[in-house]
Amino acid sequence: MGASSTSKDVVRASLWRMPVDNGTEVRVVDSLHQPAGVSIVDDGVYFSIQGETSSNQFIVRFLNAHTGNTRDVATLSGPLGWGLSMAPDRRSLLFVKVQAGGFDLMLTRLVR
């Protein structure tokens, strides 16, 4: 995973794939919401990106490591803090939401 900073202290991160046998690395996601906004599972990775219509909307996507396909799994209202974790049964998502004066740990059920 790569990251770079901008003048507004916003971290822009990207997600890369590299074969175990030291092949060429390939960028698979151009822009993550933030570097800690990923959750790795056995067949891929869940990650958050900022929505296109609102700066306070975030989309959680799943990238299938075998096919390279992505799909949206949730839309969250923000602002979001650092951290994202998918439950082992993949029915719930744990994330940090920024609230006035602090942070809240949020658990949301996913609809399939």
C-alpha positions in Angstrom: 0.0 0.0 0.0 1.4 3.4 -0.9 0.5 6.8 0.6 1.3 10.4 0.0 0.3 13.7 1.8 -1.1 16.9 0.3 -1.1 20.4 1.6 -4.4 19.9 3.5 -3.0 17.0 5.5 -5.2 14.6 3.6 -3.6 11.3 3.1 -4.0 9.8 -0.4 -3.3 6.1 -0.5 -3.4 3.4 -3.1 -3.6 -0.4 -3.0 -1.0 -2.5 -4.9 -0.7 -6.2 -5.7 2.6 -8.0 -6.0 3.1 -11.7 -6.7 4.8 -13.8 -4.0 7.6 -14.7 -6.4 8.8 -11.1 -6.6 7.0 -10.3 -9.9 6.0 -6.8 -11.0 3.8 -4.8 -8.6 0.5 -3.5 -10.0 -1.8 -0.8 -8.6 -5.3 -2.2 -8.2 -7.0 0.7 -6.4 -6.0 4.2 -7.3 -7.3 6.1 -4.3 -8.3 4.8 -0.9 -10.1 7.0 1.7 -7.1 6.5 4.0 -4.4 3.8 4.5 -6.0 2.1 7.5 -9.3 1.8 5.7 -8.7 -1.7 4.5 -9.7 -5.1 5.9 -7.9 -8.2 4.4 -9.8 -11.5 4.1 -8.9 -14.8 2.6 -10.1 -14.1 -0.9 -9.6 -10.3 -1.2 -9.8 -7.0 0.5 -12.5 -4.6 1.7 -11.6 -0.9 1.4 -13.2 2.5 1.7 -13.2 5.3 -0.9 -14.8 8.8 -0.7 -18.1 9.0 -2.5 -18.3 11.1 -5.7 -21.4 13.1 -4.7 -20.5 14.2 -1.2 -17.3 14.6 0.9 -19.2 13.0 3.8 -20.2 9.9 1.9 -17.9 6.8 1.8 -18.3 3.6 -0.1 -17.0 0.3 1.1 -15.9 -2.0 -1.7 -14.7 -5.6 -1.9 -11.9 -6.4 -4.3 -11.8 -10.1 -5.2 -8.2 -11.2 -5.3 -8.9 -14.1 -7.7 -10.9 -12.2 -10.3 -9.8 -8.6 -9.8 -13.5 -7.6 -9.8 -14.8 -5.0 -7.3 -18.3 -4.6 -5.9 -19.9 -2.1 -3.5 -20.9 -3.5 -0.2 -21.9 -0.5 1.9 -22.4 3.3 1.8 -21.4 5.1 5.0 -22.0 8.7 6.1 -18.9 10.4 7.5 -16.6 11.7 8.4 -14.8 8.4 9.0 -11.8 7.9 11.2 -8.9 5.5 10.7 -9.9 1.8 10.7 -12.1 -0.7 9.0 -12.7 -4.3 9.9 -15.0 -6.9 8.3 -16.4 -9.6 10.7 -15.3 -13.2 10.0 -18.9 -14.1 8.8 -18.9 -11.0 6.6 -22.3 -9.9 7.8 -21.0 -6.9 9.9 -18.6 -4.1 9.4 -16.7 -2.3 12.2 -15.4 1.3 11.5 -14.6 4.5 13.3 -16.7 7.6 12.8 -15.6 11.1 13.8 -18.1 12.8 16.0 -18.0 16.2 17.7 -15.4 16.0 20.4 -14.2 12.5 19.6 -14.7 9.2 17.8 -17.3 6.5 17.9 -16.8 2.8 17.1 -19.6 1.8 14.8 -20.9 -1.6 13.9 -23.2 -2.0 10.9 -25.0 -5.0 9.5 -24.6 -5.6 5.8 -27.5 -6.5 3.6 -26.8 -9.1 1.0 
